[in-house]
Amino acid sequence: MFCYQYNTRPGAGKKRGEARRKRVCPAGGLLTNAFRDGYNYFCLFGVIMMLLNVQELAQSKEPARLEESFDASDAFASIRDAVPISPVSAKLTASYADGVIEVTGTVSCKIRLSCSRCLEPTAEELRIPFEETFKVVSKETREPSEPDDDLFVPIEGERLELRPYVLEELIVQLPLAPLCREDCKGLCPECGTNRNVAECGCSADKVDPRLEALKSWFSPE
């Protein structure tokens, strides 16, 4: 369930120091073509999308809390060996100051991955910090050749849809080499047997063919 309300707790986070991909969110539009389909700005049956009204946030001068759980299957459709098996849960706080919006919080989701050693499916609960800085820019004053600041994501218009940024951060934070367990023995490189299940009996003494001629030097006479 989505919650959108103002409160008096400070929600400003530190500015992100690493360079991020430059993105512009035009008024009424979304971020990238990758996450365009499936989102809109309508309120259906009292459930509101993770949509931030920039003008209201600036006028209130108080942080806004946003919470939502949503299905991310479509966003992961083109990602190999990564399937969300629970809704994505995002709990964010947005604060506004001098044309800059700081959004911080946490994003969590249970993902089914493939073990990088034995290739068996394994489930991992991801809980990652979310931190993004947006800067409100004007179409009239912004020059086309003006370079974007790597510390900010420039946005245009009065509405900011945060769900695509949440999905992007979740995908970026997927583990590169997931393991079903820390002591996973992996697959036998000779016969492909899963060594966690059975021992195949293949020799573990693998000699580099380029050094095969030197093997006799160390053999007992």
N, C-alpha and C positions, 0 to 999 in steps of 0.2 A: 504494500500500500504506500502511496506517495503522500508526503507531508510537506507543506510549504507554509512557513510561518516566520515571523520576525521575532527576534529575542534580543536581549541586552548583553549576551555573552560575546566577548571579542572573538573574532574568527580569523584574524589576519595571520597568514603564514609567511615564512621567509621567501624571498624571491628565488626562483630556480636559477642556479648558476650555469647549468648545462644548456647548450644550444638545442632548441627544439625546431621541428619542421615548421616553416612559416605557413600559416593558414589564415584565411579570411572568411568570416561568416557573414554574408550579406543579410540585410533585413529580410526576414521571412524565409531564409534559405538555410541549408545545412552546411557541413564542413567539406566533406569530400564525397566523391562519387561512390566510394567504397561503402559508406554507411547511409546513403541517401534514401534508399528504398525502405519503406516500412515505418517511417516516422512522420508525424504531423503535429500541429500545434493546437489540436482541438481537445476539449474536455469532454470525455465520454463517460456517462454514468457516474459523474463525480470524481473520476480518476484523472488526474492531471499529469501530463508528461513532465519529465525533468527539465522544465523550461524556466529560465530565469528572466524576469522582467527587469531590464537594466535601469529603466527610468524610475521605477518604483523603488528599487534598491538604493539608487542615488538619493532620492528624496527622503527616504526613511532614515538614512544615516545610521542604520542598525544592521547587524549581520542577519542573513537569511539562512534558514536550515532547509535542506532538501533531502528527502529520503525516497528511494524507489527500489523495487525489485522487479526485474523484467527478464524475459527470455532472450538469450543471445545466440541461439542456434544459427540464425541466418548469417550473423557476423563471422562465425567460425566455419561456415560451409566450405570455404576454400583453403582452410588450414589443415594440413595433413596431421593425423594422429593427435588431434586435440578436439575433444567434444565436451561441451558443458553439460553436466548432469544435474545441475541445480540452477535456479535463477541467479542472475547477477544482482547482488545487493550493494547499493551505493548510499553512503551516508556522508553528506557534504555540507560545508558551511561556506557561504559566500559573503565577502565584505567589500565595500566600495570606498575608495578615497582618491580624489584628484584624477578622475578618469581611469583609474586602474581597479580591476576586480580581482581579488585574491580568492581562489577556491581551493579549500583543503578538505581532507576527510579520508575515508577508507573505502576500499572496494573489495568485495569478497565473492568467491564463486568456487564451486567444486568442479574440477575438470578431469575428464578421463584422458590419460596420456598413454603413450607406449614407452616401456622401459628401454633406455638407450643401450642396455647390455643384452637382455634376454628377449626383448621385443614383446613381452607380455603386457596386457593392459594393466594400468595402475591408476588409482584415483588419488588426486592431490587437492587439498583444500588451500586455495590461494587467498591470502588476505594481504593486500598491498596498500601502502599509503598513496593517496592522490593529492597532487599539488600542481596547480596550473595558474598562471597569471595572464589575464586578458587586459588589453588596452583599447579603450573606445576611441575610434578614429572617425573622421568625417569624410564623406565622399567629396565634398566641396573643397576642403583644405588639403587633402592628401594628394601629393603628386604621384603620378604613376611610376616614376623612376625612384621614388623615395624608398631607401632600404628599410626593411623591417628590423626591429630590435629583436635579437635572439632570445631575450629574456621575457618577451611578451608575445602573446597571440593576438594580433589585431582583429577587432570585430567592428562591424558596422550595423547600425540599427538598434532597436529597442529590446530585442529579444535574443536570448542566448540559449540554445539547446545544448545541454551538457552531456547527454547520453553518448553521442559519438566520441567525445573525448574520454569518457569513462571506458568505453569499449576499446579504444585505441591503447590506453594505458594498460589495460588488462592483457591485451594481446602482446604488447611489447614486453611485459613482465613474465611471460610464459618461460618456464625453465628450459634451458638449452639442452640439458642432458638429464632428463628425469630418471629416477631409479625406483624400482618396485620395493627395494630395501637396500640398505647401505652395503650389505655383504653379498649382493647379487653376484653369482659366479658367471653369469652370461652364457653365451652359446659357444660350443666347441668350434674353433675355426676350421677343423678338419671335416667333421661330419654334421655339424649344425645341431647337435643334441643340446637341449637345455640342461645345463649342469646343475641347476637348482632341483631338477626332478630326478635325474639319473646320471651316473658316471658312464661315459662311453668307452673308456679304456684306451682312447687315442693317446699317443705319446705326447708328452708336454715338452719334450726336448726338440724343439724345432730349430734346425740349423739353416742359416742363410745360405742359399745355393752359391752365392759368390765366395763363401768361406768354406765350402765343402772340401776343397783340396787341402785346406790346412787342418782338417779334422784328424788326419793320420799323424800329425806331428805330436799330438797330445795322447795318442793311443799307447797303452803299455806294450812293450816288446814281448 
